[in-house]
Amino acid sequence: MIIPHPTHLARIPGRFTFDESTTVRAEGAAGPAAALLRTLLAPATGLPLRSSPAGPVVFVVDPELGGLGAEGYGLTVGPDALLLRAARPEGLLRGVQTIRQLLPAEALSPRPVADVPWRIPCVQVTDVPRFGWRGMMLDVARRFQPVSFLRRFVDLLALHKLNVLHLHLTDDQGWRMPVAAYPRLTEVGGTRARSMLGRAGSGRFDAAPHSGAYTAAELRSLVAYAAERGVSVVPEIEMPGHARAALAAYPGLGNFPGRRLEVWTEWGVCENTFGVHDEVLEFCRTVLGEVLDVFPSPYVHVGGDECPVTEWETSPEALARTAELGLAAPRALHGWFLGRIGEFLLEAGRRPLCWAEDSGVLPPQFTVMPWRDAGHGLAAARRGHPVVMAPHRATYLDYPQSDDPGEPLGQAGAVVDLRAVHAAEAAPPSWEPAAAARVLGTQAQVWTEFVRTPEEIEYLAFPRLCALADRAWNPASDWATDFLPALQHHEARLAALGVTHRAVGIPRRGPLPSTTSH
Ligand code: ACM
């Protein structure tokens, strides 16, 4: 019924009805969760949910409550009262989403709905997430998306009790992060002349420039909006590879003085990387300083993936740096570069995060996101890195969700279907306990080479993101007996929210409202 599947839910007889007269008691730290419930229910229900010391809806934060951790909650709904309790305010925010899902699906509509009784079944719920990192990465570098859509996406993450929006803000094809000290990053790096059609190497292009950049005020307001919903926005600034947009803006950051490059218009791995001279490290520190100012999240992602070393192998400056540092080969500059940046972030009180794409050594202070193979996650965890699992065959939503020829173009080489996403174990039972204990959680990736619009992004994300959310919260959720039946109910919620999605594609027990799909 609920996604993600609660760790414990028991039905008890009766129903509780929200109506015009229902009031809420939520003192102190419980206030923001009550305000969120009001905000979320208002458009469809118009319920005022006024504050009153009498209840019958009571929200309580009690730090003494045991066993609920940072995000767990207890919910007791009886015919005459509703009690939501948590040890931390974040737990109440998760409980609010459960209340929303217990209501009729129409409660999620953005428009007023008449003649629906706002009743929920009486239940006893104790619900605690297995993993503290349950997220989604959205690539806004390849395709810029307006903040209004990011806000909508935050709401969709929160509905599924996901708690991280990882924003991929810079890449070869576009720089979207405003940096006052380096205005050309967005002025020049924010626009590419055209975009490759089809997959990497196609040689075909459209004729349309693609532009976009956020303002610091927009990003700050997104961060605040997300925080009210218990979602942390984690910024990613790519280095030392995937940097071509920055090189177009500031050629002096590259490996060859005097060379001019344009913002990249192709897909794939670009061989142009940042140089390794002092000016580049200073640039990265300045940029990240401004990033820290906008994004309070404890984690800051600096990419680190797909960094060819061809330029470092021929650049006199990079070769001199290799010799000066006593490194065996220019390849080792990658770890040196990330290490310097990691130190900077640690000194600033943040935790550095990067992609891991093989079993090679990364600077020890980094939390890593293995994206190719789950086995790289095990190797990293054994070396002591905290790990957020992002293996492409289970979490990359830019791969098609079925082999149906009608699916939109996706990455080649795999189908990542709903079942593959649900089957993935963030901390596989075959891993030794010490390694499994280093797994912080998991997240889905939506890279946007092949998608342009918010609707196309939603189509990739849903319903696969529901599957990821389910297992990240509760790995005991069973595909056949828990998840699929819940998803049938959930499709009506997605429809009420107007979420474009692939049809669930399983026999339906009863009529559901019509849904949008491609
Ligand atoms: C990645 O897919 N290059 C992280």
Boltz pocket constraint, residues with backbone or C-beta under 6 A from the ligand:
constraints:
  - pocket:
      binder: B
      contacts: [[A, 305], [A, 306], [A, 355], [A, 371]]
      max_distance: 6.0
